[in-house]
Amino acid sequence: MSRLGQLRKKVHYETDIPRCSSCTHYRHSMVYLRDSLPKVSQCLCAKHQFTVRPNAVCDTWAGKDGSSL
């Protein structure tokens, strides 16, 4: 195991934790045209219809494999 791998194991580094960006209801921000000008949409929770941050989480989080909190 590499030095970096050992350090990650020592500090219990996790890569697949519950957060909005790993939820089934999460919609990424998109670039679209409005009046011929590029606009960027916000990240969105499709279930509750409000803007979210990718590293946040709520009680209704659902994983891609059907798991929940």
C-alpha positions in Angstrom: 0.0 0.0 0.0 1.3 3.4 -0.9 2.1 6.1 1.7 -1.0 8.0 0.7 -3.2 4.9 1.0 -1.8 4.3 4.5 -2.6 7.8 5.6 -6.1 7.6 4.2 -6.6 4.3 6.2 -5.1 5.9 9.3 -7.6 8.9 9.3 -10.6 6.7 8.2 -11.0 8.6 4.9 -14.4 7.7 3.3 -15.2 8.3 -0.4 -18.8 7.1 -0.6 -20.7 9.0 2.1 -24.4 10.3 2.0 -24.6 13.7 0.5 -26.8 15.5 -2.0 -24.4 14.8 -5.0 -24.8 11.0 -4.4 -28.7 11.2 -4.0 -31.1 9.9 -6.6 -33.1 13.2 -6.4 -30.0 15.4 -7.1 -29.9 17.4 -10.4 -26.6 18.9 -11.5 -26.3 22.5 -12.5 -26.7 23.1 -16.2 -25.7 25.7 -18.7 -28.5 26.9 -21.0 -29.3 29.8 -23.3 -31.8 32.5 -22.4 -32.3 35.3 -24.8 -29.1 34.1 -26.6 -27.1 34.5 -23.4 -25.6 31.6 -21.5 -27.0 31.1 -18.0 -26.1 28.6 -15.3 -28.8 26.9 -13.2 -28.4 26.0 -9.6 -28.1 22.4 -8.3 -31.6 21.2 -7.5 -33.4 18.6 -5.4 -35.9 17.1 -7.8 -38.0 15.7 -4.9 -38.5 18.9 -2.9 -37.9 21.5 -5.7 -35.3 23.7 -3.9 -31.7 24.5 -4.5 -29.1 22.5 -2.7 -25.3 22.3 -2.2 -23.6 19.2 -3.4 -22.0 18.5 -0.1 -25.2 18.9 2.0 -27.7 16.1 3.0 -31.3 15.9 4.2 -33.4 13.2 5.9 -34.9 12.0 2.7 -31.6 11.1 1.0 -31.8 8.1 -1.2 -28.8 6.3 -2.7 -28.4 5.1 -6.2 -28.8 1.5 -5.0 -32.1 2.2 -3.2 -30.5 2.7 0.3 -31.7 5.5 2.6 -30.7 7.1 5.8 
